Amino acid sequence: MELRQLQYFVAVVEEANFTRAAARLHLAQPGVSAQIRQLERELGQPLLDRSGRSVTVTEVGEAVLTHARAALAAAEGIRQTVDQFSGLLRGRVRIGLLSGAASNRFDMASLLADFHDAHPQVEISLTEDTSDRMLGELQHGALDIAVIGLKDEEPPPGTSCQIVVDEPLVAAVAPDDALLTADAERAGIPLTALRDRALISLPRGTGLRGVLEHACAEAGFRPRIAFEAAAPHVLARLAARGLGVAVVPALPADEATAAGLRTLEITAPRPRGRVALAWRAAGPPGPAARALLGRLRAALPAVGSGGGPAGDGPAGDARRGAPGRDAGQSAGAGDARPAAGTGNARQAVDAEPGHQAVGA
């Protein structure tokens, strides 16, 4: 058994495809296939199911996968330990990002570019996905860091978080919608006012959808989702055309008007949208990931409940970044407490450009 065989196996599992795995490894596909078959012969069990349109892992392969990742991490740890003696930071960091998060609010491209300039030997892998899928990958070690939507009072099990967006959710409607009464515009509407309305939402597994479904359950009904769209600006357009009520983060009046929308505060309950920088509670396994996490925690705006800056005290400490930390000293590499210990933690949602909340 060789480390490269384990590396090929992990790549194929993560890509669910031999061709994509070979491209990621910069190798020819037949060579990757041959090495994995040799590994299967040596172990005496099939690790991959090749019968479908995509490659899936067998039950034995699933059990082997954890050990394969651990072996590769250990080998990488040896290299990184040696590199630290020469002051060189290298390795691979895998980041998950909500769809739409790389925006004015989160200039992830600039943050990653600055980190790459400082540490050119670190390979960075960035993917966009829904919160649910990224949480699973974070907890299983397929991701090192993720920007996710929070839908519960506490951080997801096994993770630590720094909240970077905390905003109320509102009902966005066309200017002639029947919900727009004088009382509603002054005092808001109860969530039950949306019981029989066609709603416009991001798909299941996203932050907005999770917040909406949880709040509706608290109010005693199931939301009637008439339209789903992955892009926030599509939600706004559908609502502006009178096709339903879009549940989105609070928008400034001028932005709502420019989008052809009017917004109403939602009360009883008051759902909030939250986005957090998340990592495994034990901290990222490698110094490169710890260094990048420290950079991100220092650069992304940490907020407390209600949308303001994180306050003093335990909750504020856990949400704050740690400017100036790097490599082995990065904030959150196991020393940070979960950041969602106070307040009404739910999850966050995407908004129009210029008000770039995210919540996939």
DRENMIMI-392881 format. One record per residue (C-alpha): residue number from 1; residue in one letter; x, y negated, z. Coordinates in steps of 0.25 Angstrom, whole numbers, padded with zeros to 4 digits, always signed. Each point is the difference from the previous one (the first is absolute). Example, Ala and Ser with C-alpha at 12.3 -4.5 7.8 and 13.67 -1.06 7.14 Angstrom:
BEGIN
 fipa romi     X     Y     Z
    1    A +0049 +0018 +0031
    2    S +0006 -0014 -0002
end
This chain:
BEGIN
 fipa romi     X     Y     Z
    1    M +0000 +0000 +0000
    2    E +0006 -0014 -0004
    3    L -0004 -0014 +0004
    4    R -0003 -0003 -0014
    5    Q -0010 +0010 -0002
    6    L -0007 -0005 +0012
    7    Q +0001 -0014 -0005
    8    Y -0006 +0005 -0014
    9    F -0011 +0007 +0008
   10    V -0004 -0012 +0008
   11    A +0000 -0009 -0012
   12    V -0009 +0009 -0008
   13    V -0010 +0001 +0012
   14    E +0000 -0015 +0001
   15    E -0002 -0003 -0015
   16    A -0009 +0012 -0002
   17    N +0006 +0002 -0013
   18    F +0014 +0006 -0005
   19    T +0002 -0011 -0011
   20    R -0002 -0012 +0009
   21    A +0009 +0007 +0011
   22    A +0011 +0002 -0010
   23    A -0001 -0014 -0005
   24    R +0001 -0005 +0015
   25    L +0012 +0009 +0002
   26    H +0006 -0004 -0014
   27    L +0001 +0014 -0004
   28    A -0006 +0009 -0011
   29    Q -0013 +0007 +0003
   30    P +0004 +0014 -0003
   31    G +0012 -0001 +0010
   32    V -0009 -0005 +0011
   33    S -0010 +0012 -0003
   34    A +0011 +0010 +0000
   35    Q +0006 -0004 +0013
   36    I -0013 +0000 +0007
   37    R -0003 +0014 -0006
   38    Q +0013 +0005 +0005
   39    L -0003 -0006 +0014
   40    E -0014 +0008 +0000
   41    R +0008 +0013 -0004
   42    E +0009 -0002 +0011
   43    L -0011 -0002 +0010
   44    G -0009 +0010 -0006
   45    Q -0012 -0008 +0000
   46    P -0006 -0010 -0010
   47    L +0001 -0014 +0005
   48    L -0008 -0007 -0011
   49    D -0013 +0003 -0007
   50    R +0002 -0003 -0015
   51    S -0014 +0005 -0005
   52    G -0007 -0014 +0000
   53    R +0002 -0013 -0007
   54    S +0008 -0005 +0011
   55    V +0010 +0008 +0008
   56    T -0004 +0002 +0015
   57    V +0007 +0006 +0012
   58    T -0004 +0014 +0005
   59    E -0002 +0004 +0014
   60    V +0014 +0005 +0001
   61    G +0005 -0013 -0007
   62    E -0008 -0009 +0010
   63    A +0007 +0007 +0011
   64    V +0014 -0001 -0007
   65    L -0002 -0014 -0003
   66    T +0001 -0006 +0014
   67    H +0014 +0008 +0002
   68    A +0005 -0004 -0014
   69    R -0003 -0015 +0003
   70    A +0007 +0002 +0014
   71    A +0012 +0006 -0007
   72    L +0001 -0011 -0010
   73    A -0002 -0011 +0011
   74    A +0011 +0007 +0008
   75    A +0010 +0000 -0012
   76    E -0003 -0014 -0003
   77    G +0002 -0004 +0015
   78    I +0014 +0006 -0001
   79    R +0003 -0009 -0012
   80    Q -0006 -0012 +0006
   81    T +0008 +0002 +0013
   82    V +0013 +0001 -0007
   83    D -0004 -0013 -0008
   84    Q -0003 -0008 +0012
   85    F +0015 +0002 +0004
   86    S +0003 -0008 -0012
   87    G -0011 -0010 +0001
   88    L -0007 +0005 -0012
   89    L -0015 +0002 +0000
   90    R -0006 +0010 -0010
   91    G -0012 +0010 -0001
   92    R -0014 +0000 -0005
   93    V -0012 -0008 +0006
   94    R -0014 +0004 -0005
   95    I -0011 -0011 +0002
   96    G -0015 +0000 -0001
   97    L -0008 -0012 -0003
   98    L -0014 -0004 -0001
   99    S -0005 -0003 -0014
  100    G +0000 -0015 -0002
  101    A +0010 -0002 +0012
  102    A +0012 -0004 -0009
  103    S -0006 -0014 +0000
  104    N +0002 -0014 +0005
  105    R -0003 +0005 +0014
  106    F +0010 +0011 -0001
  107    D +0011 -0003 -0010
  108    M +0005 +0014 +0001
  109    A +0008 -0001 -0013
  110    S +0009 -0012 +0006
  111    L +0001 +0007 +0013
  112    L +0005 +0013 -0007
  113    A +0009 -0007 -0009
  114    D +0007 -0008 +0011
  115    F +0002 +0013 +0008
  116    H +0005 +0007 -0013
  117    D +0010 -0012 -0002
  118    A +0005 +0003 +0014
  119    H +0000 +0015 -0001
  120    P +0002 +0004 -0014
  121    Q +0003 +0014 +0003
  122    V -0014 +0002 +0006
  123    E -0010 +0006 -0010
  124    I -0014 -0006 +0003
  125    S -0013 +0008 -0005
  126    L -0013 -0008 +0000
  127    T -0014 +0005 -0003
  128    E -0014 -0006 +0001
  129    D -0011 +0009 +0006
  130    T -0012 +0000 +0010
  131    S +0002 -0001 +0015
  132    D -0005 +0015 +0002
  133    R +0010 +0006 -0009
  134    M +0011 -0008 +0004
  135    L -0002 +0003 +0015
  136    G +0000 +0015 -0003
  137    E +0013 -0002 -0008
  138    L +0006 -0009 +0011
  139    Q -0003 +0011 +0011
  140    H +0005 +0011 -0008
  141    G +0013 -0007 -0004
  142    A -0002 -0003 -0015
  143    L +0000 -0015 +0004
  144    D +0009 -0008 +0009
  145    I -0008 -0013 +0001
  146    A -0014 -0004 -0005
  147    V -0009 -0012 +0000
  148    I -0014 +0006 +0004
  149    G -0014 -0004 +0004
  150    L -0004 +0003 +0014
  151    K -0014 +0005 +0003
  152    D +0001 +0004 +0015
  153    E +0003 -0007 +0013
  154    E +0013 +0007 +0001
  155    P +0011 +0003 -0010
  156    P -0001 +0013 -0007
  157    P +0006 +0012 +0008
  158    G +0015 +0001 -0001
  159    T +0002 -0014 -0006
  160    S +0004 -0014 +0005
  161    C -0005 -0013 -0006
  162    Q +0002 -0014 -0002
  163    I -0013 -0008 -0003
  164    V +0003 -0010 -0012
  165    V -0015 -0003 -0004
  166    D -0011 -0002 +0010
  167    E -0013 -0007 -0006
  168    P -0015 +0001 +0001
  169    L -0008 +0006 -0011
  170    V -0011 -0007 -0007
  171    A -0012 +0002 -0010
  172    A +0003 -0006 -0013
  173    V -0012 -0003 -0009
  174    A -0004 -0007 -0012
  175    P -0005 -0015 +0002
  176    D -0015 +0004 -0002
  177    D +0000 +0012 +0009
  178    A -0012 +0002 +0010
  179    L +0010 +0001 +0012
  180    L +0004 -0014 -0001
  181    T -0010 -0007 +0009
  182    A +0004 -0012 +0009
  183    D +0000 +0008 +0012
  184    A +0009 +0011 -0006
  185    E +0010 -0010 -0005
  186    R +0000 -0007 +0014
  187    A +0001 +0013 +0009
  188    G +0003 +0011 -0009
  189    I -0008 +0013 -0003
  190    P -0001 +0013 +0008
  191    L +0006 +0012 -0007
  192    T -0013 +0006 +0000
  193    A -0004 -0010 -0011
  194    L +0008 +0008 -0010
  195    R -0008 +0013 +0004
  196    D -0008 +0000 -0013
  197    R +0009 -0008 -0009
  198    A +0009 +0005 -0011
  199    L +0015 -0001 +0005
  200    I +0013 -0002 -0008
  201    S +0012 +0006 +0006
  202    L +0014 +0006 -0002
  203    P +0000 +0015 -0002
  204    R +0000 +0010 +0012
  205    G +0013 +0002 +0007
  206    T +0003 -0015 -0001
  207    G +0000 -0010 +0012
  208    L -0012 -0008 -0004
  209    R -0009 +0013 -0002
  210    G +0004 +0005 +0013
  211    V -0003 -0013 +0008
  212    L -0013 -0001 -0008
  213    E -0004 +0015 +0003
  214    H +0004 -0001 +0015
  215    A -0007 -0013 +0002
  216    C -0013 +0005 -0007
  217    A +0000 +0012 +0009
  218    E +0001 -0008 +0012
  219    A -0012 -0008 -0005
  220    G -0008 +0013 -0002
  221    F +0000 +0001 -0015
  222    R +0008 +0005 -0012
  223    P +0004 -0010 -0011
  224    R -0006 +0001 -0013
  225    I +0012 -0002 -0009
  226    A -0004 -0004 -0014
  227    F +0013 -0003 -0006
  228    E +0015 +0004 +0003
  229    A +0012 -0007 -0006
  230    A +0015 +0001 +0004
  231    A +0003 -0014 -0003
  232    P -0005 -0011 +0009
  233    H -0002 -0010 -0011
  234    V -0010 +0010 -0006
  235    L -0008 +0000 +0013
  236    A -0001 -0015 -0001
  237    R -0005 +0000 -0014
  238    L -0010 +0010 +0002
  239    A -0006 -0007 +0012
  240    A +0001 -0013 -0007
  241    R -0009 +0006 -0011
  242    G -0011 +0004 +0010
  243    L +0003 +0015 +0000
  244    G +0001 +0001 +0015
  245    V +0007 -0005 +0012
  246    A +0015 +0002 +0001
  247    V +0006 +0001 +0014
  248    V +0013 -0007 -0001
  249    P +0010 -0008 +0010
  250    A -0004 -0014 +0003
  251    L +0002 -0009 -0011
  252    P +0003 -0015 +0000
  253    A -0013 -0008 -0005
  254    D +0008 -0005 -0012
  255    E +0005 +0014 -0004
  256    A -0014 +0006 +0001
  257    T -0006 -0012 -0008
  258    A +0010 +0002 -0011
  259    A -0003 +0015 +0000
  260    G -0015 -0003 -0001
  261    L -0003 +0005 +0013
  262    R -0006 -0004 +0014
  263    T +0004 +0007 +0012
  264    L -0007 +0003 +0013
  265    E +0006 +0004 +0013
  266    I -0004 +0015 +0005
  267    T -0004 +0001 +0014
  268    A -0005 +0011 +0009
  269    P +0010 +0007 -0001
  270    R +0011 -0009 -0005
  271    P +0009 +0008 -0009
  272    R +0014 -0004 -0002
  273    G +0010 +0004 -0010
  274    R +0014 +0003 +0004
  275    V +0013 +0004 -0008
  276    A +0012 +0005 +0007
  277    L +0014 +0004 -0003
  278    A +0001 +0015 +0005
  279    W +0011 +0010 +0003
  280    R +0001 +0013 +0007
  281    A +0000 -0002 +0015
  282    A +0014 +0006 +0002
  283    G +0005 -0010 -0010
  284    P +0005 +0003 -0015
  285    P +0010 +0011 +0000
  286    G +0012 -0007 -0008
  287    P +0008 -0013 +0003
  288    A -0004 -0006 -0014
  289    A -0015 +0002 +0003
  290    R +0002 -0006 +0014
  291    A +0007 -0012 -0006
  292    L -0011 -0003 -0010
  293    L -0010 +0002 +0011
  294    G +0007 -0011 +0008
  295    R +0000 -0009 -0012
  296    L -0015 +0002 -0003
  297    R -0004 -0002 +0015
  298    A +0008 -0013 +0000
  299    A -0005 -0005 -0013
  300    L -0015 +0004 +0000
  301    P -0009 -0009 +0009
  302    A -0004 +0007 +0013
  303    V -0014 -0004 +0005
  304    G -0008 +0003 +0012
  305    S -0015 +0002 +0001
  306    G -0008 -0011 -0006
  307    G +0010 -0003 -0011
  308    G +0010 -0009 +0008
  309    P +0015 +0002 +0003
  310    A +0003 +0012 +0009
  311    G -0001 -0005 +0014
  312    D +0009 +0003 +0012
  313    G -0001 +0012 +0008
  314    P +0000 +0015 -0004
  315    A -0009 -0001 -0012
  316    G +0007 -0012 -0005
  317    D +0014 +0007 +0002
  318    A -0005 +0012 -0008
  319    R -0005 -0008 -0012
  320    R +0012 -0010 -0001
  321    G +0011 +0003 -0010
  322    A +0015 +0000 +0005
  323    P +0008 -0010 -0008
  324    G +0014 +0003 -0002
  325    R +0000 +0015 +0002
  326    D +0005 +0009 -0010
  327    A +0005 +0015 -0002
  328    G +0000 +0007 +0013
  329    Q -0006 -0012 +0008
  330    S -0012 -0002 -0009
  331    A -0013 -0003 +0008
  332    G -0010 +0011 +0001
  333    A +0010 +0011 -0002
  334    G -0006 +0007 +0011
  335    D +0000 -0011 +0011
  336    A -0013 -0007 -0004
  337    R -0013 +0003 +0006
  338    P -0012 +0002 -0008
  339    A -0005 -0014 -0005
  340    A -0015 +0002 +0001
  341    G -0002 +0002 +0014
  342    T -0009 -0012 +0002
  343    G -0011 -0007 -0007
  344    N -0010 +0006 -0010
  345    A +0009 +0007 -0010
  346    R -0006 +0004 -0013
  347    Q +0006 -0001 -0013
  348    A +0002 -0011 -0011
  349    V -0005 -0002 -0014
  350    D +0005 -0006 -0013
  351    A -0004 -0015 -0004
  352    E +0002 -0009 -0012
  353    P +0014 -0005 -0003
  354    G +0003 -0012 +0009
  355    H -0006 +0008 +0012
  356    Q +0007 +0013 -0002
  357    A -0005 +0009 +0011
  358    V +0001 +0014 -0003
  359    G -0008 +0013 +0004
  360    A +0001 +0012 -0009
end
